[in-house]
Amino acid sequence: MPLDPVAYQPYADPDDFIREVTDLIWVDRSISFIRDNYEPDSIVHGAYGTSTTRDEVIEGTLMRISATPDRTGQAEDVIWEARGDDAFLSSHLVLSGHLQSSDYSRTIANCLYRRGRMVEEWVVRDTLAGALVLQSDLDELARAQAFRGYTGTWTEPAPADPIAVGDSGPRPDDYRPEVERVVEMIQTVWNDRDLQKVEKFFHRDLVLLTVGNRLVIRPEGYRRALLRFLESFPAGRFEIRDIQTNYDVRYAGLRVAVTWKFVGDYNGVANYGPLTGRPVDVLGISQFTFHQGALVKEVRLWDDIALRAQIAGMRGDEPVVLGNIY
């Protein structure tokens, strides 16, 4: 069923909608446009928890823009997919930095728009990248943040069949072989820990872009990056919460976006300070790119500073007062 233009008017399509609306708010600084763009009871799941009002979005946007006035962003990818005939779910990869600098970071915002209005959002930022550039004390940054916790859909059980119905609702059965391949990879490599199978799903010349602005290449690099994360939460599991696909030659063809939740006890290697033995709840988003039937690229983001803040809160670490981070 074709998407009704009411879903993205007055723009040409959902891609154009997401690019222009994001620029209007974040580059042109029209923060007040959020009142026209978001429903009053819009829900936003971020790295520090869930907000449930438009006013919270306005306040958070103002604070972030104020904290980083010299930074600007632009779309690196927009993976959108219909949700019925009057709505779409977008996965917007944003590259943010100074106009002439190697200091940059990425954000992925997955936005559910219905009849041109935001109703629910899942967003992750690579705050670790900026912290590393500034050579900040990561644990001190974490103690300056408050993890509020999640509510709503994020606290509910994972969708039984995310290929058919995700957190954002029923989805079209587009590009099923590729979607099934991504789902199988997450189960086989990420959850079952069969790291030898990376070559089954990925091209030899794979590229992984991940937190801390790290670029990882080749299957062995991919294995080591996954192990580095899992070693702190050795029994942890990844839940697939939502999926969307899009084919567009402007973005190298077919891409598949996956919103995931990672839950695991912090009882392994103490990469985040003293162990707590208690579970973390990590919101993450990955964007996968296919070429000739094989995965060739993944952008995998979560907020590493927020993860540290969650762990510090469980330990009862003494909070500190710092300026905002990006």
QUIBELBEL-V643048 format. One line per field, one symbol per residue. ss: DSSP state (H for helix, E for strand, L for the rest). psi: psi as a letter, one per 40 degrees, with the letter a starting at -180 (. if undefined). burial: I if it has 16 or more other ideal C-beta (glycine too) atoms within 10 Angstrom, else O. A space follows every 50 residues. Layout:
ss->???
psi->???
burial->???
This chain:
ss->LLLLHHHLLLLLLHHHHHHHHHHHHHLLLLHHHHHHHEEEEEEEEELLEE ELLHHHHHHHHHHHHHHLLLLEEEEEEEEEEELLLLEEEEEEEEEEELLL LLLEEEEEEEEEEELLEEEEEEEEELHHHHHHHLLLLHHHHHHLLLLLEL LHHHHLLLLLLLLLEELLEELLLLLHHHHHHHHHHHHHHHHLLLHHHHHH HEEEEEEEEELLLEEEEHHHHHHHHHHHHHLLLLLLEEEEEEEEEEEEHH HLEEEEEEEEEEEEELLLLLLLLLLLLLEEEEEEEEEEEEELLEEEEEEE EELHHHHHHHHHHHHLLLLLLLLLLL
psi->hihheddeifididdddddddddddddefgdddddddiidfihhhadeah ieiddddddddddddddgdeiiiihdihhiiigaeeiihihhhhhhaidg iehiiiihhhhhhhfehhdiihhiigdddddddefihdddddeeihhdii iaddeiiihdgeddhadeaiiigifddddddddddddddddefgddeddd diidfihhhaiefihhiiddddddddddddddgdeiihhhdiiiihhhdd ffbhihhhhihhhihgebhgefahideiiihhhihihihihfeiheihhh iihdddddddddddefihiihiiii.
burial->OOIOOOIIOOOOOIIOIIIOIIOIIIOOOOIOOIOOIIOOOIIIIIIIII IOOIOOIIOIOOOOOOOIOOIOIOIIIIIIIIIOOIIIIIIIIIOIIOOO OOOIIIIIIIIIIIOIOIIIIIIIIIIIIIIIIOOIOIIOIIIIIOIOOI OOIIOOOIIOOIOOOIIIOOIOOIIOOIIOIIIOIIOIIIOOOOIOOIIO IIIOOIIIIIIOIIOIOIIOIIIOIIOOIIOIIOOIOIOIIIIIIIOOOO IOOIIIIIIIIIOIIIIOOOOIIOIIOOIIIIIIIIIIIIOOOIIIIIII IIIIIIIIIIIIIOOOIOOOOOOOII
